[in-house]
Amino acid sequence: METGARRAEAWICGTLLLTNTFLWACHGAEGPVVVLLLLLAARWGEERPLLAGVTAGFAVWCRPDAGLAVGLLGLLLWRERRRLPRRFGIAALVVILVGAALALVYFGGVLPNSWKAKQAEA
């Protein structure tokens, strides 16, 4: 893909991200951290797939719903490279599973308590 197209994507996505009040007001302090980790993973996706996968996995440690973004990033890498991004996927999956195991041991569950509270209210 040419550099000009990437530059346009970066400007559009960056503007949407910075002006998105839903992200900044409704998702707490971890929102910007998750976005930073996912942007770094996207930047390193082709050149350093293992580092990108680890970084994306850590984004899921901050917010479990970032797993959707990790899956989307994997699909985008697959589309761009025309082959399955195995190293990215394996690295991300290992980091996510380690985080889930640590959460299970320390907290007694994989999902945060806030999700259980929201389910109880619904």
Protein Blocks (a to p, Z undefined) as FASTA:
>chain_A
ZZklmmmmmmmmmmmmmmmmklmmmnojmlmmmmmmmmmmmmmmmmmmmlmmmmmmmmmm
mpmklmmmmmmmmmmmmmmnopacfklmmmmmmmmmmmmmmmmmmnopabdfklmmmmmm
ZZ
